[in-house]
Amino acid sequence: MATIEDSAPGATKAGTEAGVASRDGQALHVQRFDGEDGVEPDEFKPLTREQALLWRASQPHASVWSVLGWQLVLAVLAACVAAALTRSQPVVVSLLYGAGAVVLPTGLMAWGLTKGALSRRAAGGAQASLAGFFVWEGAKILLAIALLALAPRLVPNLSWLALVAGLVVVLKAYWLELWFRARRLKRNSELV
């Protein structure tokens, strides 16, 4: 917070409170700011119950299950394209394994966050929900790494290029879900 002492050496404490007095008798103009950026915060006005319900209804519903569904759709489409272009079973199997290295951990995390015992216990508090998210995100990452490390042993004639392609294509489902959610939000706002 800016004070007179910061702006004028030799200013008195009374000048800090009044904002105009100094030792040499000259008037000082002091502006007080709450933050470092110099912008005073707006008044906070809480929403009424009806306003909050209306706002919540206008927001698109986000679900980790919809992301998982898009991942499965993209995995099947990528496998069909790979089969049509290469006519090679090892390429298609490698692509599907790469997709599975994303879909299976995402499914585990989705189950853990929505249906698992930890999610039911964490339903009451924000800190517990955040902790549950980090636990399931950690499990998801560890499972994905384990599946990728086991790929050479589990997939005969592994094609690393196809495996990475399957992994990348399925990871794009997050962006696809965000794009569709933004379109739904835009469409809903135009209807209102």
SULSULBEL-V809291 format. One record per backbone hydrogen bond with DSSP energy under -0.5 kcal/mol. CO is the residue of the C=O (numbers start at 1). NH is the residue of the N-H. If there is no record, write none. Layout:
co=[CO:CO]
nh=[NH:NH]
This chain:
co=[3:4:8:12:13:14:15:19:20:22:28:35:38:43:44:48:49:50:51:52:53:54:55:56:63:64:65:66:67:68:69:70:71:72:73:74:75:76:77:78:79:80:81:82:82:83:88:89:90:91:92:93:94:95:96:97:99:99:100:102:103:104:105:106:107:108:109:110:111:111:112:116:117:118:121:122:125:126:127:128:129:130:131:132:133:134:135:136:137:138:139:140:141:142:143:144:145:146:147:148:150:150:151:154:155:158:159:160:161:162:163:164:165:166:167:168:169:170:171:172:173:174:175:176:177:178:179:180:181:182:183:184:185:186:187:188]
nh=[7:8:11:16:17:18:19:30:28:25:30:38:40:45:46:52:53:54:55:56:57:58:59:59:67:68:69:70:71:72:73:74:75:76:77:78:79:80:81:82:83:84:85:86:87:87:92:93:94:95:96:97:98:99:100:101:102:103:104:106:107:108:109:110:111:112:113:114:115:116:119:120:121:122:124:125:129:130:131:132:133:134:135:136:137:138:139:140:141:142:143:144:145:146:147:148:149:150:151:151:153:154:155:156:158:160:163:164:165:166:167:168:169:170:171:172:172:173:174:176:177:178:179:180:181:182:183:184:185:186:187:188:189:190:191:192]
